[in-house]
């Protein structure tokens, strides 16, 4: 995970930090549930979704730019690797959102 963070560009790092921040807020809500924390989790969830979609879109655009710059011969292994890398932020964000809403459910139970 830390290696992936080190190799990621600024867009990828932004997406990861937003997801981790949302998990941290959900953990705080699970420990001490109150309406203020719950009210913050909802927009943070949206920010995580939008950051993931932004990172994915930038990755796909980069792959398409690489295809157009390659000329006539397209290295499909590189295209598939780039596409797989652009899917990474989506998996990470939606995985973190799964953890977030499980923590929110725990907070609801405690509240």
N, C-alpha and C positions, 0 to 999 in steps of 0.2 A: 504494500500500500504506500509506504513512504517512497519507494523507488518510483512508483507510478506518479506520485506527487512531484518528485524531483524532475521527471522527464516531461511533465505536462506544461503546456503553455499557460499564459496568463488567463485565458478563457477557461481552460480546464481546472486550473487552481481556484478560480472564482466559484465555479460550480461545486467543487468539493468543499470549500469553506462554508458556503451557504448551507449545504446539506448537514455538515457537522454542527453548525450553529443551531440549526433547527432541532437536531437530536439533543443538543445540550439544553435547549429551552424545554423540550418535552420531558427530559429527565428532571429538570427543576420542577416542572408541573407534577410529575409523578411523586416526587418527594414531598412537596408542599403545594397541593392543588388550591388555586384560587382563580377567580374570573379574569384578573389582569393577565396572568400567564397564559390562560387559555385563549384570551383575545389576541395575544401576540403569536400564538402558534398558527392560527389560521392564515395570516398574511405571510408568515415565514414558510408555510407549506406551499403557498402559491409562488413565492420567490424561488423555492427549490425547484419546482416544476419548470418555471420559466428559465432558470439558469441551466437546467439540464437540456431543455429544448434548444436554447441558444448555443450551448456547447456542441450539441449534436449537429445543428445546422452549420456551424462554423466548420466542423469536421467534414461534413459532406461537401461543403463548398470548396474546401481545401483539396479533397480527393478529385472533384470535378475540375478544379484548376490544374491539378497535376496531369489529368488525362488530356486536357486541351493543350498543355505545354509539351506533351511528349511527342507530338507529331503524329505519324501514321501508326507506329508500333506501340501498342498498349501492353504494359506489363500487368496482367490481370492478377498476379499474386500480390503486387504492390497495391492494386486497387482494393482487393479483398482485405488486405491487412489494414489499410487506411480506413475502410468502412467499419471494420471490427473495432478499431481504436475509437472511431467516432461514436460507436454504440456504448462504449464504456461509461461515459457520464450518465447516460440514461439508466443503466443498470445500477450504478452507484446511488443516484438520486432516488430512484424508486425503491431500492433496498433500504435506504435511510428513512424514507417516508413510511415504509412498513414498520420500522422500529419506532418511529415517532408516534404513529397512531396506536401501537400497542402500549406505549408508555402513557399516552393520553387515556386509553381505556383503563389502565391501572390507576391513574389519577382520578378518573370518574368514580371508580370503585371506592377509593379512599375518601372521596369528597362526600 
